[in-house]
């Protein structure tokens, strides 16, 4: 199949995913009493909590049902655990001689993922599957991967692992052993889609929480925004509260999933460049205009750390981050420009409505 191979350099896909949705598109709520609904379901391996304000309970329940149906649909496309998912079937076909056409959702995720990989210098990589599998085994055995197995897995990851052919919306995985893992971007994409679904049902005030990764549309009635707790560096630590509207928050770190090997604490998050878990304790929280950006950048910035991670965050207008880590036994914190509430008391923190970060393809 002939076609032009796309080397991602701009994030155009986000605009198509969330265009209008984060600004509260869709018909406005009818005047009158506002019903608040909150429902929870476990999908994509984590609990999803959807909270909405609707004109009445029936319309709110219909909107929430449609939102959960969308998450279930996307899980059938993006899961790396379900062998029948579109992503898993694509991985199973590697290495490929010819590109394989893919559906719209998987295409958007892969285009965005390749753009994030390039922008982060490999700190984010959706082709990290072989390394995450190997590191999962290391976490169970509490031993670092064997050098020969690590070298084999690393050969299937990185630049050149994915080729995107624009003209045919097709993908080629040329390297043997390449496996795609949407764990650092799939939930963000799904959350953005959910906000769009809710907006189409007339819901302009909603909060999506997928195991701590949060996306908010318009604020609750009479409020400046949604109050969101930023995860602490360690379980039981003090959480910081942010008041946000039309924004996403995602945190990556080792607070709840880690292993100690040779006296070093390692996160479950794998550095695609080394194949080893990110050393901790450390956590990164990203605030962005949309969930796909917050999700992917939290993972990438966690890998890059407080030395080079802030430069990546600064390259995305309307995006900010808080880095937390331990050094010489002392807790350290760094916030990038634009972090909501930086230098202010909690009662002075404003709501945040970051501007668009996406650019269309030329």
N, C-alpha and C positions, 0 to 999 in steps of 0.2 A: 504494500500500500504506500504509494508515494505521498509526500506531504512535507510541510515545513515543520521542523522540530522547534518547539517553543522552549527557549531558555528564560525562565521567569526573571523579570527585572522590576515589575510593578504589580501592585496588588489591585487589579481591576475587579477581581471576583467578588470582593466584599461589597462593592456597590450594588451588584446584582442580587446579592443575598439579602441585604437589609435595606435597600433603597426605600426610604419613606417610612419603614416600620419603626425605627427608633425615634422618629420625630412624631409618632402617634398618628400614623396614617389610618385610613379606614373611616367609616361613619362615626360621628361623635356619639357619646352616650346620651340617651334620652334624658330630658330633665325629670327630676323627681328623686325618690329614694334610691340610694346606692347600696347594692348588696355586695358584701365581701365574702369571697369564697377562697378556700385553700385546700388543695388535695395533693396527696403524695402517692407516687408509684415508683417501684424499682425497675429501672430500664438502663441499658448500657452498663450494667454492673454496679450502679449507684442509685441512691434514692433521688428522685426529682420531686421538688415541691413547687407547685404552681399556685400563686396567689393573685387574684384579680379583684377589681372593683367593677361591677356591672350594673346596668340599669335595673335588673331584676335577677332573681336567683336562677330562673329557668334559662335565660340567655347566657348567664355566666357559666352554668353547668354545660351547656352545649359548646361554648367556646373552649372550656377546659378539656372536655372530651376530645374535641378536634385537635387540641394541642398535644395531648398524650398519644393520640393516634399517629400524629406526625413523627413523634419521637420513636415510636415503635417501627414505623416505616423506615426511618433513617437507620435504625439499629440493624435492620435487615439488609442494609446496603453497606454500612461502614464497620460492622463488627469484625474483629480479627479472631474471635473465638468461635463464631458460627461458620462452619466450613461451607455453608451454602450462601453466605453473603457475597455480594458483588465484589467487595474488596478482597475477601479470602479467595474467591475463584480466580481473580486476577493474579494474586500472589502465587497461587498454585501452578499457574501457567508459565512462570519464569523458569528458564530464560526463553525469550520469544524472538523469533525471526521477524515476524510481521507485527505491526501495532494492532491492538484489539480495541474496537469501539467500546465506549463506556457511557453510562447514563449521565444525565445532567448533574445530579448531586455529587456523584463520585468525581466527575470531571472538575466541578468547582472546588472541591476539597483538595484535589491533587494540584490544581493550578495554584491555589493559595499556599499549599504546603511547599511547593517548589520555590515560590517567591520568598517565603519565610526562611527556607534553607539558605537561599542565596544571600538574603539580607543579613542573616545571622552568622555567616561564615561557617555553616555546618553545625551550629549550636542546636538548631532544630532540624530534624530529618524524619519524614514520615516513613522512609525505608529502613528505619532502625530495628525492625522486627527481629532479625537474626540476633542482634545484640541484646534486646530485651529478653528474648527467650533464654539466652546463655546466662544473663545476669540473674534471672529468676532462679535458675539452678544454683547459682553462687549464693544467693540469699538463703536457699534451703540448706545447702551444705556448709555455709559459713566459710567457704574457701574461694579465693580469687579464681577466675577462669584459667584453664590450662592455656599456655601461650599458643599452642598449635590451633586449638579450637577458636581462640580469640582472633587469631590472624585470619582464619577461614571466614568467620562471621564478618569481620571488618571489610573483607574484600567485596562483600555483597551490599555494602552501605556507602553513602556519600554521593558526590557529584557523578553523574553518569548512570546512576542506578535507575532513573526514571526518564523516559523520553516522551514528551507530549507533542502530538501532531495536531495542530490547530484545525487544519482544513477538514479533518475527519473526526474530530473530538475522540481521538484514539490514543492509546497508551502502549508503550513497549517497555518491558523490563528486560534489558539485555544481559544482566548478570545472573549467573546461576546462584540459587539460594536466596535471592532477594525476597523479603517478606514485608508487606506494608503494615504499619501499626498506626491507626488514627487516634490513639489514646490521648495525644497532646493537642488535638485540633477538632476531633469529631463532635465532642459535646458542645464546644463553642459554636460550631456550624449549626448544630441542632437547636441550640438556644436561640440563635438569630432567626431561624426558620419559625420557631414557636412564637416569637414576638410578632412576626409577620402574620401568622395564622390568627393570633388573638386580635390583632388590629383589623384584619378582614372581618372579624365577628363583632367589631365595634368596641373592643376593649382597648382603652387608651391608658389605663393604669394597671400595670402588671409587674410581678416580680417572679423571675425564674431562678431557682436555686438547684443546681445539680452537684450535690456533695460539696458545697462551699464555693463553687464557681457560680457567680451571680450575674444576672442581666436584668436591668430595670428599664421600663418604659416611662410613661408619665408618672408623677408623684401621686400618692394617695390623696383623696379629697381633703383639702384644708391643710396640707403639709407641703414643705419645701422639697421633700424628696423621701426616699426610702432609707432608713437607718440600717447600715450593713456593718457587721463586725468583721474586722480583718483578723485572720487567724494569727495567733501568737507563734513565737519561735518554737516553743515547746508546749505540749499538752499541759493545761492547767495554768499557763501563763496569762498575762493581762492582754486582752484584745483591744485593739483600737477601733473606734466607731467612725464610719464615714456616712455622710448624708448625700445620696446620689439620685439623679434622675437622668434618664436617657443615657445610660452608661453601663459598662460591664466591669466586673471585678473577678480576677482569677488569681489563685495562689498555688505555687508549686514549692514543695519542700520535703523535708524528711521527718516532720513532726510525728506522723502516724505510720509511716512505712519506711523502715530502715534496718540495716544489719551492721554489726560490728565485726570486722575482720582484721586481725593483727593490730588491735588497739585503735583502729580508725573506724569512725562511723560513716557509713555510706547510705545515700538515699536510694530509693527504688527508681529514681529518674536516672537514666543512662546518658552519659556523654557520648553522642554518636561518633565523636572523633577518636575516642579511646576505647569505648566498649565497657567502661567501668562506671559504676554509680557515682553520682556527684558527692564529694565529701561534705560532711555536715559537722555540727548542726547548722542549717541554713534554710532560709525561706525567702521567696520573692513574691510580692503581690503587685499585680499590674491593674491599672485602671485605664480603660480604653473606650472608644465610642461604640464598639460592638464586641460580641463575645468571641468570635473566631480570632480576632486580633489579641484580645486579652489572654485567651487560652494558649495560643501558640507562643506569644511573647513571654508569658510566665514560665513556660518550659525552657525556652531558649535562654532567657535571662538567668534562670536557675543554673543552667549549664555554664554560662559565661561568667557568672559571679559578679561581685561588686566592683571588680577592676575594669572589665570591658563591657559588662552588661548595661551600665547607664548610657553608654554611647549608642547602643542599639535602640534603647527606649527613646532617646532624644531624636532619633532619625524618623520617628513616627509622630507627626504633629497631633496634638490633642491627647497624647498618651503619657502616663507617668507611672512610676514604680517606687516601691519601698523594698529595700534590701535589708535583711536581718541575718546576722551570722555571729558566731563566737570566735574570738581571737585571743589567744593567751588566757583563756578562761573567763574573758569578759564579753558581755553581749555588745554587739556593735549594730548601728542602724544608719542607713543612708537613704535619703529620699531624693528623687530627681525633680527638676523644676516642673511645677504644675501639680505636684502631689496635693490632693485636696486637703485643706486644713493645715498645711505646713506653716508653722510659726503662729498658729492661732489656737485659742482655747476651744474645747469641744463645742461649746454653745455658740461659737462664732463661725463654725465651718459651713461654707455655702454648699448648695447642691452643685453638681457638675454636669455640664452638657457638652462633652468634647465634640469638636468639629469633625468632619469627614476626613479619613486618612487615605481613601482609595483614589487611584488615578486610572483613567481608562487606557486601554491599550492604544498605541498610536495606529 
